[in-house]
Each structure stands twice: as structure tokens, then as C-alpha cells.
Amino acid sequence: MRTRVIGALSVAALLAGGRAVLAQRPASRPDLQGTWNGSTLTPLQRPQPFRDRRAFTPEEAAEYVRAAPDRVRSRLPTSVDRQMQVDVDDTFVEVERMPLDGLRTSLIVDPTNGMLPPLLPAAHERIASRPKRSFDDPEALGLAERCLLGNFGAGGSLASPPMVPSEVIPSLFRIVQTDRHMLIFSEWVHDARIVRLNSSHLAPAIRSWLGDSIGHFEGRTLVVDTTNFRRDTHNLDSGERLHVVERFSRVDAKTLRYRVTVEDPDTWATPWTAEWPFRAIDAPLFSVECHEGNYAIENFLRGARADERRAQASRR
């Protein structure tokens, strides 16, 4: 059941464009079009209680899913955030659309310990130098809070590689395919990434929130290479030299296998790889009308000042 419907999004133009070129696409290429659910509650990194184990027991898996809302709230940075996010529960978080990938304890398959490689010293320095999060300065807030990119926790967009699923927002996508382009459209928050097929990367000086994606087919697998990220995108604390290679493989009529290898010489000591399935769904995508400058920015700043006045009054 969809519980966060803000407004209906028309994808008729995308669908029409995709159908119009079906006859032009070489028959050897797999058809990756459709609406896909890339959500899973399987964590990117292996939780510490399971650090030496690749699989949950069925009982542990059920408890891990049950505790998802509490786990998300516990990771919010301040008590104010935790009070504001009381709706992070099994109603708001559509856990029915976010199953575990079997009994796996991590999406990361390399390194084999299921953990991100160690951060390099330069990455620690870069992270420490970022502006402190402050409700007095909207530009010091996260990109998701500013409605610039739509992910919670990973830093980038759900459409931006690596397409790491959120624990709060279902990762729903629409893929449209032509003979020269692939479009990956994410419901949250209506980001659209264009993959140019059999092309070359743009000049390094040209950078974008979602990076510059080019692709080609290797047999039945679409390989997408993405570079040219903006410095402030910082997917998973990455830097602007982030380089991501994705592989979309059609397993069957209902399943895509998504495998992604990530390297960044300014962030991690070694590359890392993760994989999980995208499942075909028959559901509309809805419009999430989040944009910088909306009333939420004004209202939470006003609310923060009201909290401060109440705190001062209680000390008198």
C-alpha cells in the first residue's frame, strides 16, 4: 500500500518515447524497460553483531526487519530530528516494498568482510572540513534536507550511482530505453539520469549532481560508466574523483541483477563491489514535490526559533 502519495506523476511521455523506438533497438539487446523496485532492507555494510557471518538465521532476519524504524531513528543526528521523525515507523516506511535479499547480511560482496574499505586520511580531512549542520544556515544542511538530491543517509540521489537503497524511502525507478540512450528515473525525488550509449565522457570540467553516465552492452548486460561528479554530491562521503561502473543484467521477466563497483582514489583504500536485485512492479510512480525554497525550510527554521524561546523561558 502506498502511504506517502503527494501527487500523481505522469510518465506517459517517457513511455511513449520508449515504445516509439523499440523497433530501432538491435534485437540482441535485452529490454530493460519497466518500473523497478530496487529497495531492500539488507544493509550495504554488514552490521557489527554479524561481522563474521554472511547470512542471518530466519529468526534474526525477521527481527532485523521488525526493528528497522527504531534503527533509522537511532541514527538521526540530534534529539530534535528524532522528535520530528516520529512518523518513521512501519506505516510511513513501506517495509512491504523493502524485503531483505534472502538472508544476506550485506550488499557488499567485495571486500568479502561485507564492509566498505578503510577511509583514506584525505577523506577524513575532507569530511571534517564540511560546514557543521545548522538550521540557521540552510546551505549547511544535507542535500536531501535541501531537496537538491533525494536520498537519506547515502548523501547522493537514489538515481545517482551507486544506487544504494534507502532504509526509509522505497527505491522505485522507471527505465526507458532507446537505441542511443537509457533513462533512469527515480521516484524520490524525481531525479532523471540519462545514460548515453556508445559515447564518450564529457570534458572533466563539466560536472553534474548525478555524474556523467555512458553505457554499452556486453552481451545481455548493460554496463554503465559514470564519472564527473560534483564535489558536493559526496555519495557515501566520496570525492569528486568518484568512478562507478554499474552492470544491469536481465535475469528473467521479473528481475534485474544490479552489480556496482566503486572506486575513488581520494576516499577509499581499495575499490568495492555490491549487488542486489531489482524487481519488476506494476505500480505508478508518484510526484514528490520537494524543492529548495519550499515552505518546509521556512517552517523548520521558525520552529527551531520557537524551541529556543521555550528553552529560554524554562530557565527563567
CORRATA-V177037 format. One record per residue. N is the residue number from 1. RES is the residue in one small letter. OMEGA is omega in whole degrees, 0 to 359 (none if undefined). D_FIRST is the distance of its C-alpha to the first C-alpha in Angstrom with 1 decimal. Layout:
BEGIN
N/RES/OMEGA/D_FIRST
N/RES/OMEGA/D_FIRST
END
This chain:
BEGIN
1/m/177/0.0
2/r/184/3.8
3/t/185/6.2
4/r/184/9.4
5/v/178/10.2
6/i/178/14.0
7/g/183/15.3
8/a/178/15.0
9/l/177/17.0
10/s/175/19.4
11/v/184/20.1
12/a/181/22.6
13/a/179/25.6
14/l/181/24.5
15/l/181/23.7
16/a/179/27.0
17/g/179/28.9
18/g/181/27.6
19/r/185/28.5
20/a/185/31.9
21/v/181/33.1
22/l/183/31.9
23/a/183/35.4
24/q/186/37.0
25/r/179/35.3
26/p/185/37.6
27/a/182/36.6
28/s/181/36.9
29/r/176/34.0
30/p/177/30.6
31/d/181/27.8
32/l/185/25.2
33/q/176/23.3
34/g/176/19.7
35/t/189/16.3
36/w/176/16.0
37/n/178/14.0
38/g/184/16.7
39/s/169/14.9
40/t/174/16.4
41/l/173/17.3
42/t/185/20.8
43/p/176/23.0
44/l/179/25.3
45/q/181/28.2
46/r/178/29.1
47/p/183/28.8
48/q/178/32.2
49/p/182/32.0
50/f/190/31.4
51/r/181/33.9
52/d/186/35.9
53/r/180/33.2
54/r/185/31.1
55/a/169/28.7
56/f/161/27.0
57/t/177/27.7
58/p/180/24.7
59/e/178/25.0
60/e/179/25.3
61/a/180/22.2
62/a/179/20.1
63/e/179/21.7
64/y/177/21.2
65/v/182/17.4
66/r/185/17.6
67/a/185/19.8
68/a/181/17.9
69/p/179/17.3
70/d/181/20.9
71/r/179/22.2
72/v/181/20.7
73/r/182/22.2
74/s/182/25.5
75/r/178/25.9
76/l/193/25.7
77/p/184/29.3
78/t/177/30.3
79/s/177/29.9
80/v/178/29.0
81/d/183/26.0
82/r/177/24.9
83/q/181/25.3
84/m/187/23.4
85/q/178/20.4
86/v/180/19.8
87/d/174/16.1
88/v/181/15.8
89/d/185/14.3
90/d/172/11.6
91/t/179/9.3
92/f/179/10.3
93/v/187/10.8
94/e/185/7.8
95/v/179/10.1
96/e/177/8.1
97/r/188/8.8
98/m/183/12.2
99/p/170/14.3
100/l/174/18.0
101/d/185/20.3
102/g/179/22.0
103/l/181/24.2
104/r/179/25.6
105/t/176/26.4
106/s/173/26.5
107/l/179/25.7
108/i/178/29.3
109/v/177/31.6
110/d/10/34.8
111/p/184/36.3
112/t/176/36.0
113/n/177/35.5
114/g/182/32.0
115/m/172/32.9
116/l/176/33.6
117/p/179/37.3
118/p/174/39.4
119/l/177/39.4
120/l/179/42.7
121/p/180/44.9
122/a/179/44.4
123/a/176/40.6
124/h/180/41.2
125/e/180/43.5
126/r/180/41.2
127/i/181/38.3
128/a/184/40.7
129/s/180/42.0
130/r/179/38.8
131/p/177/38.7
132/k/179/37.5
133/r/184/34.2
134/s/176/35.1
135/f/175/33.5
136/d/184/36.9
137/d/182/36.6
138/p/182/33.4
139/e/176/34.8
140/a/177/34.9
141/l/179/31.2
142/g/183/28.9
143/l/177/27.8
144/a/178/24.1
145/e/179/25.2
146/r/179/27.4
147/c/176/24.6
148/l/175/26.9
149/l/193/24.9
150/g/172/21.2
151/n/177/21.1
152/f/176/21.3
153/g/184/24.0
154/a/177/25.3
155/g/182/27.0
156/g/180/26.4
157/s/174/23.6
158/l/179/20.8
159/a/186/22.7
160/s/181/26.0
161/p/357/27.5
162/p/187/27.1
163/m/183/23.4
164/v/183/22.6
165/p/177/18.9
166/s/174/18.0
167/e/185/17.0
168/v/187/15.0
169/i/176/13.6
170/p/182/11.9
171/s/182/14.8
172/l/186/13.9
173/f/169/17.0
174/r/177/18.7
175/i/176/22.1
176/v/189/24.8
177/q/172/28.1
178/t/180/31.6
179/d/184/35.0
180/r/184/35.6
181/h/166/32.3
182/m/174/28.9
183/l/176/26.2
184/i/184/23.4
185/f/180/21.0
186/s/177/18.5
187/e/182/15.6
188/w/344/16.7
189/v/180/19.1
190/h/173/20.0
191/d/179/22.8
192/a/178/24.5
193/r/179/26.9
194/i/176/29.6
195/v/178/31.3
196/r/183/34.7
197/l/177/35.9
198/n/183/39.4
199/s/178/40.2
200/s/179/41.8
201/h/173/40.5
202/l/177/41.4
203/a/183/44.2
204/p/182/43.4
205/a/182/43.9
206/i/186/40.9
207/r/182/37.8
208/s/181/34.2
209/w/185/31.1
210/l/183/29.5
211/g/179/32.9
212/d/187/34.7
213/s/171/33.2
214/i/185/35.3
215/g/173/34.5
216/h/179/36.2
217/f/169/35.6
218/e/186/37.2
219/g/182/36.9
220/r/183/33.3
221/t/172/32.1
222/l/179/31.5
223/v/183/33.2
224/v/181/32.4
225/d/184/34.9
226/t/176/34.1
227/t/172/36.6
228/n/175/37.7
229/f/172/35.1
230/r/180/35.9
231/r/185/37.4
232/d/175/34.9
233/t/178/31.8
234/h/171/32.4
235/n/178/29.6
236/l/179/29.8
237/d/180/33.1
238/s/177/34.6
239/g/185/37.5
240/e/176/38.3
241/r/176/39.8
242/l/179/36.4
243/h/186/36.4
244/v/174/33.4
245/v/181/33.4
246/e/175/30.2
247/r/178/30.1
248/f/183/27.4
249/s/179/28.1
250/r/180/26.6
251/v/177/26.4
252/d/185/25.1
253/a/186/23.0
254/k/190/19.7
255/t/165/21.0
256/l/172/22.8
257/r/180/24.7
258/y/178/25.0
259/r/186/28.2
260/v/176/29.6
261/t/188/33.0
262/v/173/33.8
263/e/178/37.2
264/d/184/38.6
265/p/178/42.3
266/d/187/41.9
267/t/186/39.1
268/w/182/39.0
269/a/180/41.9
270/t/172/40.6
271/p/175/37.9
272/w/185/34.7
273/t/176/32.2
274/a/176/28.6
275/e/177/26.4
276/w/183/23.0
277/p/165/20.9
278/f/183/18.7
279/r/178/16.5
280/a/177/16.1
281/i/177/12.7
282/d/184/12.4
283/a/177/10.2
284/p/170/11.7
285/l/184/12.7
286/f/181/12.8
287/s/175/16.0
288/v/189/16.5
289/e/177/19.8
290/c/179/21.4
291/h/180/25.2
292/e/182/28.3
293/g/180/30.1
294/n/185/27.2
295/y/181/27.4
296/a/179/25.6
297/i/180/28.7
298/e/184/31.1
299/n/181/29.2
300/f/172/28.9
301/l/178/32.6
302/r/179/33.5
303/g/179/31.6
304/a/178/33.4
305/r/178/36.7
306/a/177/35.9
307/d/179/35.1
308/e/179/38.5
309/r/179/40.3
310/r/179/39.0
311/a/178/40.1
312/q/181/43.5
313/a/181/44.0
314/s/180/43.3
315/r/182/46.0
316/r/none/48.6
END
